[in-house]
C-alpha cells in the first residue's frame, strides 16, 4: 500500500460484495476512515435497505462490476459460498493483478484466495470478532473489538493498517489455526445465545415474567469476572460439590424443558472437570456429583 503522506495509507476504491450485516458496516467503517466505497452488491431487500442507510449514494450493481471498480474487493459472503465465488471471479477474469481481495470469513485464511493470488491479486483475511446488528451501533462497537487477520508476510502491515483504520485491534491468526480460532469464537458467542435463551425460557416456566431483568446483572457479572479471573470466577453448586442441588436441577429441568436436560448435564460435567483442575472442587465432593451427572434424572444409567 503506497502512502499519500508519511503516515496515512493511500485511499482505496472499495467494492463490497454482500451488503449484509457485516458488509454494510465494514464498508461504512472504511468510508469513515476516508476510503471511497464505490459500488456494492446485495440481493435481499434487507441488504439493499442496509446499504442505503449505511452507505448512502453507493450504487448497487452486479458482482463483476463491483470488482471492475474496486481497488479493494471486500467479500462478505457465507463461508460455504466463498470458495466457489472466488474461483468463479478468477475464471471470468473479474479479478485483476494488484487488486486487494479481502474476505471476512472466520473459518478461512488466505488459502481460500489462492486462485485469486495466482491471478495477481493481493489476498487478505480479516474476520471481525463481533456480533453484528447491521446498524450504526456496530460502528461504535468496532472500537472495542478485534479482527483475526491472516495474510502473506509482506501484506501484514496492510491488513493491520486497514483494521486499525476501522477502529479495531488486529490479532494475528496463523493460516493453520484459522478453523480453531473460529470454532472458539463460535463456541463462546453463538452457544452463549442458545444458553441464555434456554435460561430465559426456564425462568418463564418458573413464573418470572421478565427473565431478562433477573439474568442481566447476574450474567454481566459472571462474564466480567470470568474474563478477568478465568476459572477463579466459578461459583454455584458444581463448584461447591452440592450434588443434591444438581440432582434436583436435573429433575426440574427435565420436567420443564426436556430438550435442555442433556445440555445442562454436559455443561455441568465440563464445569466439574474445570473446577477439579483449578482446585475449586475437591475430589471427594466431585465423586458423588459426577455419579449423578452420569445418570438420567429418574435414576439408572445412560
Helices and strands as residue ranges (DSSP letters): E 13-17, H 21-32, E 36-41, H 45-54, E 59-60, H 63-69, E 72-75, H 79-91, E 100-103, G 111-113, H 114-118, E 122-128, H 137-141, G 142-144, E 146-151, G 153-155, H 156-165, E 169-172, G 175-177, H 178-205, H 211-229, G 230-233, H 237-240, H 243-256, H 258-278, H 283-293
